[in-house]
Amino acid sequence: MLPASARSSFRPALKYILVLWTAAPAGAFLVSAVPEFMVPAVYIAVTAAGIAVLMKAGELQGRWLGMPAALLAAAPLAGLQILAAGYGDPAEVFVLAAGSALGFGGAYILIGSIRETSKISETSPAFKTNPVVLLSMAVFALIFSGIIL
């Protein structure tokens, strides 16, 4: 059975999935239509639009580990656009955007489960902090990179 935080992560994860799924092709296709000196401005504009949509939807409020949450969303939004722009075929761009967005949504739900599980576990309070969640995420990254290789 999923912890409560994992179940409550489905709605925010869906918002992130939709924004990432639309931002990646939008940035990739707009970049191909503008002169090369305008490319960074396109990435910044699409990233800012995605952050604005997420904030309007009630996400990215407050701070996380001392950083504004809106700033943390800029990296996946811009990075996915840059990655998608490297593909010329529109079908490949849409498949990349869909797969990346679904993977990000799954990771979002997984992190919610890890946080909830660490908070309700019967360990000392030192093991119920954000660094433990970050360490758990690092272990999952190692596992997934081992699967890909």
DRENTOR-92462 format. One line per 4 residues: number of its first residue (from 1); for each residue x, y, z of C-alpha. Coordinates in pm, 1 decimal, always signed. Layout:
<recs>
NUM) X:Y:Z | ...
</recs>
This chain:
<recs>
1) +0.0:+0.0:+0.0 | +127.5:+346.7:-87.7 | +196.7:+596.3:+190.4 | -31.0:+899.0:+213.0
5) +233.0:+1134.0:+71.8 | +272.9:+914.2:-236.0 | -101.2:+918.4:-296.4 | -110.1:+1294.2:-242.2
9) +179.6:+1333.3:-487.8 | -24.0:+1210.1:-784.9 | -199.9:+1541.8:-853.7 | +115.9:+1760.4:-836.6
13) +307.4:+1499.9:-1039.9 | +39.6:+1516.7:-1309.0 | +78.8:+1895.9:-1323.3 | +454.1:+1861.2:-1367.6
17) +407.0:+1589.9:-1631.9 | +174.5:+1809.0:-1837.9 | +399.1:+2114.9:-1816.7 | +713.9:+1919.6:-1906.8
21) +534.1:+1736.1:-2185.8 | +430.1:+2063.9:-2347.1 | +741.0:+2272.3:-2270.8 | +990.9:+2036.2:-2433.2
25) +830.2:+2026.8:-2780.0 | +740.4:+2396.2:-2759.1 | +1100.5:+2494.0:-2689.4 | +1241.4:+2250.2:-2945.2
29) +1012.6:+2368.8:-3224.6 | +1045.0:+2739.7:-3142.5 | +1425.4:+2711.7:-3143.8 | +1418.7:+2578.4:-3498.3
33) +1213.0:+2881.5:-3608.2 | +1431.8:+3161.0:-3468.1 | +1782.0:+3286.0:-3551.4 | +2062.9:+3124.1:-3354.2
37) +2131.0:+3428.0:-3135.3 | +1771.1:+3408.3:-3004.9 | +1794.3:+3043.7:-2892.5 | +1880.7:+3114.6:-2524.6
41) +1596.1:+3367.3:-2504.8 | +1351.8:+3103.3:-2631.6 | +1465.6:+2854.3:-2367.7 | +1437.3:+3116.2:-2094.1
45) +1093.9:+3231.3:-2212.6 | +948.6:+2879.6:-2234.5 | +1100.1:+2791.5:-1895.0 | +951.5:+3106.8:-1740.2
49) +613.4:+3025.2:-1895.8 | +625.7:+2670.6:-1754.8 | +714.7:+2801.7:-1409.0 | +431.2:+3054.9:-1431.8
53) +182.9:+2780.7:-1524.1 | +298.5:+2564.2:-1232.3 | +275.9:+2857.3:-991.1 | -72.1:+2941.7:-1119.9
57) -168.2:+2576.9:-1062.4 | -64.5:+2606.6:-697.5 | +277.2:+2440.8:-718.2 | +624.5:+2578.7:-646.2
61) +522.0:+2764.8:-332.1 | +774.6:+2837.6:-61.1 | +1130.7:+2716.2:-30.3 | +1302.7:+2377.4:-38.5
65) +1640.7:+2336.2:+128.8 | +1675.0:+2714.1:+137.7 | +1610.7:+2772.1:-232.4 | +1292.6:+2906.2:-389.1
69) +1094.0:+2614.1:-528.2 | +1037.8:+2799.5:-856.0 | +1413.0:+2810.6:-914.7 | +1438.0:+2433.6:-872.2
73) +1183.6:+2376.6:-1150.7 | +1390.2:+2574.6:-1401.7 | +1656.2:+2304.6:-1448.1 | +1431.3:+2021.4:-1570.9
77) +1224.6:+2259.4:-1784.0 | +1524.0:+2413.8:-1961.1 | +1722.1:+2090.7:-1977.5 | +1444.1:+1895.4:-2139.1
81) +1399.7:+2165.3:-2404.3 | +1770.8:+2161.1:-2486.1 | +1768.3:+1782.4:-2505.5 | +1459.5:+1777.4:-2727.7
85) +1603.2:+2041.7:-2961.7 | +1882.4:+1799.6:-3050.3 | +1634.5:+1574.4:-3229.6 | +1512.9:+1679.2:-3571.5
89) +1219.9:+1445.0:-3613.2 | +899.7:+1572.9:-3447.4 | +798.4:+1217.5:-3349.6 | +1126.2:+1170.5:-3162.4
93) +1077.4:+1504.7:-2986.6 | +728.8:+1406.4:-2867.9 | +840.6:+1059.9:-2755.6 | +1137.6:+1208.8:-2567.6
97) +911.3:+1465.3:-2402.8 | +653.1:+1204.2:-2304.7 | +906.1:+958.5:-2166.1 | +1098.0:+1223.3:-1974.4
101) +781.5:+1378.0:-1832.1 | +646.8:+1040.8:-1719.5 | +983.7:+951.4:-1566.6 | +994.8:+1282.9:-1380.8
105) +640.2:+1226.6:-1253.3 | +731.5:+877.6:-1135.0 | +1037.3:+1011.8:-955.6 | +823.3:+1281.1:-793.6
109) +589.1:+1016.0:-654.4 | +882.2:+797.4:-547.8 | +1041.1:+1086.4:-356.5 | +708.5:+1150.2:-181.6
113) +701.4:+786.0:-75.5 | +1058.4:+800.5:+53.4 | +987.3:+1114.8:+255.1 | +674.9:+966.8:+412.2
117) +841.5:+635.1:+487.1 | +1141.3:+801.6:+650.1 | +916.1:+1023.7:+864.3 | +701.9:+737.4:+995.6
121) +988.7:+493.0:+1047.1 | +1099.3:+397.4:+1395.1 | +1445.8:+549.9:+1381.7 | +1614.5:+839.9:+1551.4
125) +1517.0:+1191.4:+1439.0 | +1853.9:+1231.2:+1264.2 | +1741.1:+983.0:+1000.3 | +1415.5:+1166.8:+929.8
129) +1567.3:+1474.1:+764.0 | +1599.2:+1604.6:+408.5 | +1961.4:+1488.0:+368.2 | +1843.9:+1129.7:+416.9
133) +1590.0:+1180.8:+137.9 | +1866.7:+1323.4:-83.7 | +2088.7:+1025.1:-3.9 | +1803.7:+789.7:-93.8
137) +1760.8:+972.7:-423.9 | +2134.6:+935.6:-491.6 | +2113.5:+560.8:-429.5 | +1822.3:+533.5:-673.1
141) +2022.6:+734.3:-929.6 | +2309.7:+485.9:-896.3 | +2071.4:+194.6:-935.1 | +1906.7:+340.3:-1245.6
145) +2238.8:+434.8:-1404.1 | +2353.9:+77.8:-1348.3 | +2045.7:-51.7:-1525.8 | +2100.2:+178.4:-1823.1
149) +2465.0:+78.4:-1865.2
</recs>
